[in-house]
Amino acid sequence: MQNRYAGDVGDFGKIGLLRQIKRSELSIGVNWYLAPDENHNADGKHIGYTTDPRYNSCDDSLRDSLKAIVNNQRSVSALENMNLIPNAVYYHEVLCSPSRTFSRRDWHIKALEVLRCADVVFLDPDNGLLVKSVSAGSAKSNKYVVPSEIADYFAAGKSVIIYNHRCREQESVYLQRFSWMHEDLILKNAVITGVTFKRGTVRDYIFVLQPSHASKIIESVDNMLQSPWRNHFAKLDLSL
């Protein structure tokens, strides 16, 4: 996540999703995986949804709030201050590229502590799950979630939802990047599922659920897919 993205159609989708899950009475935590703003591309410009009638009745109050942010100051702090997800807890320390002065491990340990009271933790990196072409110690690694970080949240009793930007690979090939979750010893009891948000650039949300949370979260998502949101979200099959 970068501050310049705040309020775009991706935020409408992901915050809408978390607001639906919040109805299950599970508490929500968000780690923005906040990265420094870049200016080499036009990302974050997908704001046409604020006036597009295709989004009517999905969550009009959320859309109005995000429109106000788009028209004023775009930042994660603005999203937090709107209280869009009731009683959510946020971790917004900037995730820098690895260096002698920045420890990702320390950053992660602090995130675990800040989000310790949340039942469900949403991880919001720029790109998604770490890919083979990027090493955990490279300059670009701050755009990704490392698998061990997901496992740490799950081991702490959290259900985890991970943002992942859909690449242009064939879907059957693309989905293989999540197959390790079914084999990881820490995640062996996890219920693994997901949804796809089809607007703007295609985004997937990967669910790694505690068995005790799974029925509530899945019911919330099913209810969402029976509402006007069904025009924008679809189930994602992550079974082997």
Backbone bond lengths (Angstrom), bond angles and torsions (degrees), N, CA, C in turn:
res aa  C-N    CA-C-N  psi(-1)  N-CA   C-N-CA  omega(-1)  CA-C   N-CA-C  phi
1 M - - - 1.463 - - 1.523 109.06 -
2 Q 1.318 115.81 141.77 1.457 122.55 172.11 1.529 108.07 -126.43
3 N 1.313 116.63 150.99 1.462 119.06 -178.96 1.524 112.41 -57.49
4 R 1.328 116.54 -33.51 1.466 119.23 -176.66 1.519 112.94 -68.51
5 Y 1.330 118.07 -15.08 1.463 121.33 177.72 1.530 112.83 -83.99
6 A 1.308 117.63 -13.92 1.466 121.06 -171.23 1.529 111.08 -54.72
7 G 1.322 115.09 128.58 1.457 120.63 176.82 1.508 114.90 90.07
8 D 1.338 119.46 0.06 1.460 119.19 179.32 1.525 110.29 -76.59
9 V 1.324 116.67 -179.51 1.463 120.16 -174.46 1.529 111.55 -63.23
10 G 1.335 116.83 -28.39 1.460 119.47 175.52 1.509 112.05 -62.16
11 D 1.324 117.11 -40.04 1.464 120.60 176.77 1.523 110.94 -66.32
12 F 1.315 116.34 -38.42 1.465 118.96 178.02 1.524 110.20 -58.87
13 G 1.331 116.40 -43.71 1.449 119.94 179.83 1.512 113.28 -68.47
14 K 1.327 117.14 -50.19 1.465 118.60 -173.70 1.520 112.40 -71.71
15 I 1.336 117.42 -38.00 1.465 118.71 178.08 1.528 109.67 -71.29
16 G 1.327 116.80 -36.28 1.453 119.39 174.33 1.518 111.51 -59.35
17 L 1.322 116.66 -41.92 1.461 121.67 177.60 1.524 111.10 -62.53
18 L 1.308 117.38 -46.10 1.463 120.84 -178.72 1.526 111.47 -67.77
19 R 1.317 117.50 -33.24 1.467 120.05 176.51 1.533 110.66 -65.68
20 Q 1.316 116.14 -36.03 1.462 119.46 176.68 1.526 110.43 -66.10
21 I 1.325 116.84 -44.29 1.464 120.60 -179.14 1.523 110.48 -65.94
22 K 1.307 117.26 -34.20 1.460 121.30 178.87 1.526 111.50 -59.54
23 R 1.313 117.70 -26.89 1.466 120.84 178.97 1.523 112.14 -63.93
24 S 1.329 116.65 -17.64 1.466 120.84 177.91 1.520 111.70 -78.12
25 E 1.349 116.94 -2.79 1.463 124.05 -178.51 1.527 113.36 75.27
26 L 1.325 117.45 8.42 1.461 120.00 170.63 1.520 108.49 -79.17
27 S 1.329 116.61 142.65 1.463 120.49 -179.48 1.528 109.98 -82.95
28 I 1.329 115.18 147.68 1.462 122.12 -172.56 1.521 110.84 -115.14
29 G 1.320 115.79 135.89 1.456 122.44 170.49 1.518 109.24 -124.22
30 V 1.317 117.26 145.38 1.469 121.75 -179.80 1.523 109.07 -127.22
31 N 1.314 115.77 124.34 1.461 121.31 167.98 1.520 106.42 -104.76
32 W 1.319 115.99 109.83 1.461 120.89 -174.69 1.524 112.69 -67.11
33 Y 1.333 118.13 -16.45 1.470 120.19 -169.67 1.533 108.38 46.20
34 L 1.331 113.95 48.57 1.455 121.24 -171.36 1.525 110.81 -66.13
35 A 1.312 115.82 122.54 1.463 122.71 178.10 1.523 109.57 -109.23
36 P 1.331 117.67 155.09 1.472 119.45 176.65 1.522 110.87 -58.87
37 D 1.340 116.29 143.88 1.459 120.51 177.75 1.525 110.93 -61.51
38 E 1.337 114.73 139.90 1.459 121.80 172.96 1.523 108.27 -110.30
39 N 1.316 116.44 167.01 1.474 118.52 179.70 1.524 112.39 -139.35
40 H 1.347 117.18 19.75 1.462 119.64 -176.11 1.528 112.86 -89.97
41 N 1.341 117.81 -3.05 1.466 119.98 178.81 1.520 109.25 -144.92
42 A 1.327 115.27 179.30 1.473 121.07 -176.29 1.515 112.29 -101.17
43 D 1.334 117.45 20.19 1.463 119.59 179.23 1.521 110.39 -57.15
44 G 1.318 116.10 148.97 1.460 120.76 -179.34 1.514 113.53 92.28
45 K 1.346 115.97 2.91 1.465 119.74 -177.10 1.530 113.08 -89.84
46 H 1.322 117.42 1.27 1.469 120.69 -177.00 1.536 110.10 -81.54
47 I 1.329 115.56 77.14 1.463 120.62 -176.57 1.533 112.43 -120.17
48 G 1.326 116.54 8.56 1.464 120.12 -179.35 1.518 112.94 -65.32
49 Y 1.338 116.75 -20.08 1.470 120.18 179.82 1.522 112.06 -59.27
50 T 1.344 117.62 -23.25 1.472 120.30 -175.21 1.530 111.98 -64.05
51 T 1.339 116.47 -20.96 1.470 120.01 178.81 1.530 112.20 -126.08
52 D 1.311 117.64 4.50 1.462 122.13 -175.85 1.538 109.46 -83.72
53 P 1.329 117.94 120.87 1.472 119.98 -177.18 1.532 113.99 -64.37
54 R 1.331 118.09 -15.12 1.472 119.65 178.13 1.527 111.71 -64.01
55 Y 1.331 116.51 -19.24 1.467 120.32 -177.66 1.534 112.11 -99.49
56 N 1.317 116.85 1.76 1.462 119.97 179.72 1.527 110.67 -58.30
57 S 1.319 115.53 138.72 1.466 124.21 173.82 1.522 114.47 73.11
58 C 1.335 118.01 2.55 1.475 118.32 172.10 1.524 108.46 -68.50
59 D 1.306 115.49 -59.18 1.465 122.33 176.70 1.521 106.04 -162.70
60 D 1.325 115.76 83.00 1.466 120.77 -171.63 1.518 112.36 -65.19
61 S 1.320 118.39 -35.76 1.465 119.70 179.81 1.524 110.60 -67.22
62 L 1.324 116.76 -38.34 1.464 120.11 176.25 1.526 110.20 -64.19
63 R 1.306 116.89 -44.47 1.465 120.09 -179.47 1.526 110.96 -61.62
64 D 1.319 117.35 -41.10 1.462 120.16 178.26 1.530 111.07 -63.02
65 S 1.328 116.48 -40.89 1.463 120.05 -179.70 1.524 111.26 -65.90
66 L 1.325 116.63 -42.43 1.460 119.84 -179.61 1.522 111.35 -69.60
67 K 1.320 116.59 -34.23 1.468 120.09 176.29 1.526 110.17 -60.69
68 A 1.322 116.38 -39.59 1.471 119.92 178.30 1.519 111.09 -63.54
69 I 1.332 116.91 -37.29 1.468 120.27 178.65 1.530 110.14 -68.57
70 V 1.334 116.66 -44.52 1.462 120.87 179.18 1.524 111.10 -58.23
71 N 1.330 116.25 -37.01 1.463 120.76 -177.22 1.523 113.46 -85.77
72 N 1.338 116.62 0.77 1.461 119.45 -176.25 1.525 110.06 -128.45
73 Q 1.300 118.06 -97.89 1.462 122.04 -177.65 1.517 109.63 -125.06
74 R 1.314 116.46 114.18 1.456 121.29 -176.95 1.526 110.18 -86.92
75 S 1.317 116.46 112.79 1.461 121.14 -179.72 1.522 108.83 -163.95
76 V 1.329 116.19 158.33 1.465 119.14 176.91 1.523 110.14 -68.03
77 S 1.316 118.09 -30.06 1.468 119.48 178.26 1.526 110.57 -64.39
78 A 1.341 116.90 -35.15 1.467 119.67 176.31 1.528 110.19 -65.68
79 L 1.328 117.24 -40.24 1.469 120.64 177.12 1.521 110.67 -62.32
80 E 1.321 116.48 -42.60 1.463 120.41 -179.96 1.519 111.41 -64.66
81 N 1.324 116.01 -44.49 1.466 120.14 -174.67 1.523 113.20 -68.01
82 M 1.327 116.87 -20.54 1.469 120.73 177.75 1.536 112.05 -73.65
83 N 1.333 117.71 -12.79 1.465 121.88 -177.26 1.526 110.78 53.94
84 L 1.333 115.42 46.40 1.463 120.97 -176.68 1.527 111.89 -69.34
85 I 1.326 116.54 -30.61 1.463 122.18 175.70 1.527 105.77 -112.89
86 P 1.307 118.98 105.21 1.467 120.93 -172.08 1.525 112.86 -52.29
87 N 1.326 114.64 126.64 1.467 123.25 174.53 1.525 114.16 62.07
88 A 1.310 117.21 20.76 1.467 119.87 177.57 1.526 110.34 -68.73
89 V 1.327 114.60 154.96 1.468 122.44 175.71 1.523 107.08 -112.53
90 Y 1.345 116.27 139.97 1.461 120.09 -174.54 1.525 111.16 -125.94
91 Y 1.326 114.45 145.45 1.464 120.98 170.97 1.518 107.13 -118.71
92 H 1.332 116.04 116.80 1.456 120.13 -172.66 1.525 113.42 -125.59
93 E 1.324 117.61 19.40 1.461 118.42 174.20 1.524 109.15 -67.37
94 V 1.327 116.61 135.62 1.463 121.11 -175.78 1.523 110.19 -65.55
95 L 1.331 115.04 133.20 1.461 121.86 174.71 1.522 107.32 -92.64
96 C 1.316 115.78 105.88 1.465 121.14 -177.89 1.523 110.70 -89.76
97 S 1.308 115.87 164.98 1.458 119.87 171.50 1.519 108.61 -65.85
98 P 1.343 117.39 150.69 1.473 119.77 -179.33 1.526 112.07 -57.51
99 S 1.299 115.41 138.92 1.463 120.87 178.36 1.515 108.78 -159.36
100 R 1.317 116.55 176.37 1.470 120.66 178.39 1.523 111.54 -66.30
101 T 1.323 116.67 -22.82 1.462 120.13 -175.51 1.530 112.98 -103.16
102 F 1.327 116.90 -3.61 1.460 119.38 -178.59 1.516 109.94 -129.15
103 S 1.339 115.94 126.74 1.458 122.17 178.48 1.523 109.27 -110.13
104 R 1.313 116.80 114.03 1.463 119.81 177.81 1.522 109.88 -64.43
105 R 1.312 117.24 -35.59 1.460 119.81 179.78 1.518 110.79 -61.58
106 D 1.335 117.79 -43.94 1.463 121.02 177.28 1.525 110.88 -63.45
107 W 1.335 115.64 -40.98 1.478 120.76 178.05 1.522 109.65 -59.16
108 H 1.312 116.62 -44.24 1.464 122.06 -178.36 1.528 111.63 -67.56
109 I 1.313 117.36 -42.81 1.476 120.88 179.30 1.527 110.22 -61.38
110 K 1.317 115.99 -40.17 1.472 119.55 178.00 1.528 110.43 -65.26
111 A 1.341 117.01 -38.94 1.467 120.54 178.49 1.525 110.73 -62.04
112 L 1.317 117.25 -43.51 1.460 120.99 178.00 1.527 111.07 -58.11
113 E 1.313 115.92 -39.02 1.460 120.15 -179.08 1.531 111.04 -70.80
114 V 1.334 116.93 -45.82 1.463 120.33 -179.00 1.527 111.33 -61.86
115 L 1.334 116.88 -36.02 1.462 121.66 -174.98 1.529 112.97 -98.82
116 R 1.316 116.75 16.45 1.469 120.95 -172.17 1.526 113.19 -62.15
117 C 1.333 118.40 -27.14 1.467 120.53 -176.22 1.528 112.91 -89.29
118 A 1.316 118.45 -4.98 1.462 121.08 -177.31 1.522 111.09 -81.35
119 D 1.327 116.08 140.63 1.463 120.97 172.99 1.525 111.34 -78.94
120 V 1.331 115.10 -39.62 1.466 122.30 -177.31 1.523 108.02 -120.77
121 V 1.322 116.99 128.28 1.464 121.05 179.00 1.523 108.79 -116.11
122 F 1.332 115.06 125.78 1.460 122.09 178.07 1.524 108.58 -100.05
123 L 1.339 116.82 126.51 1.461 122.92 179.87 1.527 107.98 -107.18
124 D 1.338 116.42 125.90 1.465 121.18 -167.31 1.538 112.66 -124.91
125 P 1.327 118.05 61.71 1.464 119.51 179.06 1.524 111.73 -72.48
126 D 1.333 116.11 163.15 1.459 120.09 177.12 1.520 111.84 -55.62
127 N 1.339 116.40 -46.41 1.464 120.31 -172.16 1.517 114.25 -110.11
128 G 1.318 118.70 -41.50 1.455 120.40 -179.86 1.514 112.81 134.31
129 L 1.317 116.33 -144.97 1.457 122.37 -179.56 1.521 109.79 -68.25
130 L 1.330 116.46 139.18 1.457 122.39 -179.98 1.525 110.66 -53.53
131 V 1.326 116.37 133.99 1.463 122.19 -178.81 1.525 110.16 -104.02
132 K 1.324 115.67 162.08 1.464 120.75 -175.57 1.520 112.74 -62.01
133 S 1.315 117.06 -28.47 1.460 120.52 -176.71 1.520 113.44 -78.42
134 V 1.337 117.20 -5.80 1.473 121.86 -179.15 1.529 108.42 -122.96
135 S 1.316 116.97 123.78 1.466 119.73 178.75 1.520 109.93 -83.81
136 A 1.332 115.54 156.03 1.466 120.41 -177.37 1.520 112.33 -63.77
137 G 1.322 117.71 -19.69 1.461 120.18 -178.71 1.510 114.33 -104.97
138 S 1.330 117.72 10.11 1.464 120.48 -176.55 1.520 112.00 -84.91
139 A 1.325 115.62 167.57 1.465 120.76 -178.16 1.523 112.20 -63.57
140 K 1.339 117.24 -29.04 1.466 121.11 -177.63 1.523 113.11 -87.98
141 S 1.317 117.85 -1.83 1.465 119.88 -174.04 1.524 112.70 -67.65
142 N 1.335 118.16 -17.84 1.464 118.85 179.24 1.523 112.60 -73.35
143 K 1.328 117.48 -1.49 1.459 121.76 175.16 1.529 112.07 -92.60
144 Y 1.337 116.21 3.66 1.457 120.08 -171.15 1.526 112.07 -133.67
145 V 1.344 114.39 156.21 1.461 122.80 168.72 1.527 107.74 -91.50
146 V 1.324 116.44 134.82 1.456 122.06 176.23 1.536 108.29 -89.56
147 P 1.334 118.95 136.81 1.464 120.53 -177.60 1.520 114.45 -51.42
148 S 1.327 117.78 -37.81 1.469 119.77 -179.30 1.518 112.14 -63.79
149 E 1.331 117.59 -27.07 1.466 120.41 178.44 1.527 110.51 -70.59
150 I 1.316 116.69 -39.37 1.463 120.35 174.70 1.519 109.88 -60.55
151 A 1.329 116.04 -46.73 1.464 120.68 -179.00 1.526 111.52 -61.45
152 D 1.332 117.42 -38.18 1.463 120.65 179.49 1.523 111.54 -63.21
153 Y 1.327 117.17 -42.80 1.467 119.72 177.58 1.528 110.45 -63.82
154 F 1.324 116.51 -43.10 1.460 119.56 -179.22 1.527 110.68 -64.91
155 A 1.327 117.25 -41.81 1.463 121.19 178.74 1.520 111.60 -62.66
156 A 1.338 116.38 -26.27 1.467 121.47 177.89 1.526 112.04 -83.56
157 G 1.329 117.77 5.92 1.462 121.53 176.17 1.516 114.85 92.35
158 K 1.335 117.16 10.87 1.462 120.52 -178.61 1.520 111.72 -92.86
159 S 1.301 116.38 144.87 1.454 120.48 159.43 1.524 106.70 -82.43
160 V 1.325 115.93 142.54 1.466 120.44 -172.98 1.521 109.08 -122.92
161 I 1.337 116.05 135.71 1.462 122.36 172.46 1.518 107.03 -121.33
162 I 1.331 116.70 128.23 1.457 121.35 -175.03 1.522 109.67 -118.33
163 Y 1.321 115.80 129.20 1.464 120.82 171.59 1.521 109.02 -74.10
164 N 1.331 116.73 136.48 1.466 120.40 174.59 1.523 110.16 -141.58
165 H 1.320 115.19 121.97 1.463 121.55 178.11 1.524 108.85 -71.43
166 R 1.324 117.42 127.28 1.467 121.75 -178.20 1.536 109.58 -75.65
167 C 1.313 116.16 124.99 1.464 120.60 177.49 1.531 109.52 -88.88
168 R 1.318 116.88 -177.13 1.463 121.04 -173.85 1.524 112.54 -93.94
169 E 1.308 118.34 13.12 1.454 120.88 174.99 1.533 110.39 -67.41
170 Q 1.320 116.17 157.30 1.450 120.68 170.02 1.524 107.99 -56.92
171 E 1.336 117.65 139.81 1.457 120.55 -171.60 1.530 112.63 -56.96
172 S 1.321 117.60 -40.84 1.461 119.69 -178.70 1.519 112.07 -62.52
173 V 1.335 116.44 -32.38 1.466 121.38 177.02 1.525 110.10 -76.23
174 Y 1.307 115.74 -45.72 1.462 121.23 179.94 1.522 111.85 -57.21
175 L 1.321 117.55 -44.33 1.460 120.57 -175.63 1.525 112.77 -67.85
176 Q 1.320 117.07 -18.34 1.458 119.78 179.20 1.534 111.99 -65.15
177 R 1.323 117.00 -21.66 1.469 118.51 -179.27 1.527 112.09 -66.72
178 F 1.340 117.20 -12.81 1.464 120.54 178.70 1.535 112.36 -103.58
179 S 1.320 117.23 1.72 1.463 120.29 -175.09 1.526 112.68 -64.85
180 W 1.325 117.51 -27.33 1.474 120.69 -179.59 1.524 111.75 -59.56
181 M 1.329 116.41 -26.55 1.464 119.32 -177.69 1.527 111.56 -61.62
182 H 1.325 116.97 -31.34 1.460 121.11 179.97 1.526 111.61 -75.73
183 E 1.322 116.94 -15.80 1.459 121.78 -175.59 1.523 112.91 -106.66
184 D 1.324 117.13 -16.09 1.460 121.04 -176.59 1.533 110.40 -68.45
185 L 1.324 117.18 131.31 1.458 120.86 -175.93 1.523 112.32 -64.91
186 I 1.325 117.04 -35.51 1.467 120.07 -179.74 1.530 110.53 -69.31
187 L 1.330 116.41 -32.66 1.465 120.84 -176.67 1.525 112.67 -95.98
188 K 1.334 117.72 12.53 1.462 120.54 -171.08 1.526 113.34 -59.87
189 N 1.332 117.43 -27.74 1.475 120.19 -179.79 1.525 112.65 -97.90
190 A 1.319 117.08 2.22 1.464 120.41 -176.19 1.526 111.34 -70.41
191 V 1.316 114.92 146.17 1.465 122.05 170.08 1.521 106.17 -94.52
192 I 1.331 116.95 115.30 1.456 121.48 -172.13 1.526 109.64 -109.72
193 T 1.304 115.17 120.68 1.457 121.46 -179.44 1.524 108.10 -151.44
194 G 1.331 117.78 -168.52 1.457 118.33 179.88 1.508 112.53 -177.93
195 V 1.324 114.40 174.31 1.466 122.11 173.61 1.521 108.39 -137.90
196 T 1.320 114.45 157.26 1.464 122.39 177.02 1.518 108.96 -115.02
197 F 1.327 115.68 133.97 1.466 121.76 173.47 1.518 106.94 -103.67
198 K 1.326 117.31 120.92 1.461 122.22 -164.28 1.521 114.14 -97.35
199 R 1.302 118.90 5.57 1.460 120.58 -174.31 1.530 111.06 -105.36
200 G 1.350 115.05 149.76 1.454 118.89 -173.52 1.523 107.36 69.99
201 T 1.316 117.88 -134.53 1.453 120.12 168.56 1.520 107.60 -83.12
202 V 1.328 117.70 144.97 1.465 120.69 -175.21 1.524 109.72 -68.57
203 R 1.325 115.25 131.28 1.463 122.26 -178.20 1.521 108.94 -125.06
204 D 1.316 115.33 137.76 1.453 120.54 174.23 1.515 109.57 -110.33
205 Y 1.332 115.16 146.64 1.456 121.49 174.71 1.515 107.19 -119.29
206 I 1.317 115.96 114.59 1.450 123.07 -175.18 1.522 108.43 -95.28
207 F 1.331 116.93 124.20 1.455 122.86 -177.48 1.530 109.56 -102.48
208 V 1.316 115.91 125.06 1.469 122.73 173.57 1.526 105.47 -120.13
209 L 1.331 115.88 95.83 1.460 121.20 -163.64 1.523 113.07 -104.73
210 Q 1.325 114.59 138.74 1.451 120.24 168.45 1.527 108.55 -64.60
211 P 1.330 118.74 137.08 1.472 119.46 178.51 1.529 113.33 -53.56
212 S 1.328 116.99 -33.52 1.465 120.30 -178.81 1.523 112.76 -72.56
213 H 1.327 117.23 -17.32 1.469 121.38 -179.98 1.523 112.23 -102.63
214 A 1.320 116.53 -19.06 1.466 120.83 -165.02 1.518 113.33 -57.43
215 S 1.323 118.22 -47.24 1.468 119.74 -175.12 1.521 111.45 -63.46
216 K 1.337 117.01 -39.80 1.466 120.14 179.55 1.527 111.28 -65.27
217 I 1.338 116.23 -43.83 1.462 119.93 -177.24 1.519 110.67 -69.71
218 I 1.317 116.92 -43.34 1.468 120.36 179.91 1.525 110.70 -64.15
219 E 1.327 117.09 -39.40 1.463 119.86 176.68 1.529 110.82 -62.66
220 S 1.340 116.95 -41.89 1.464 120.38 178.60 1.520 111.27 -61.12
221 V 1.326 116.65 -42.72 1.458 120.86 -179.74 1.529 110.38 -68.45
222 D 1.333 117.41 -41.33 1.468 120.17 177.95 1.525 110.97 -60.43
223 N 1.335 116.80 -41.33 1.466 120.12 177.18 1.522 110.89 -62.83
224 M 1.318 115.89 -38.15 1.464 120.60 178.93 1.531 110.40 -63.17
225 L 1.326 116.19 -39.96 1.459 121.14 -177.55 1.531 112.38 -75.65
226 Q 1.310 116.99 -5.26 1.463 121.25 173.55 1.530 111.87 -101.41
227 S 1.312 116.21 2.70 1.465 123.29 -179.72 1.533 108.66 -105.14
228 P 1.332 118.80 -177.55 1.470 119.67 176.75 1.534 114.16 -57.38
229 W 1.329 117.63 -17.30 1.463 120.07 175.69 1.525 111.79 -61.85
230 R 1.311 118.84 -18.99 1.467 121.07 -176.09 1.528 112.18 -61.40
231 N 1.324 117.03 -19.68 1.467 120.69 177.72 1.522 112.53 -76.22
232 H 1.314 116.15 -8.94 1.465 119.62 -174.33 1.523 113.25 -125.45
233 F 1.320 117.46 -21.76 1.461 122.64 179.52 1.520 109.95 -114.62
234 A 1.334 115.44 153.24 1.459 121.37 172.93 1.525 108.20 -145.58
235 K 1.336 117.12 152.91 1.454 120.86 177.41 1.527 109.66 -67.92
236 L 1.321 115.11 148.72 1.460 122.27 178.15 1.525 108.20 -119.01
237 D 1.315 116.58 122.79 1.457 121.63 -177.81 1.521 110.02 -87.37
238 L 1.335 116.02 110.42 1.463 121.23 179.94 1.522 111.99 -110.63
239 S 1.331 116.89 15.89 1.459 119.96 178.21 1.520 109.78 -74.06
240 L 1.323 115.85 152.58 1.464 119.78 178.66 1.539 110.50 -84.01
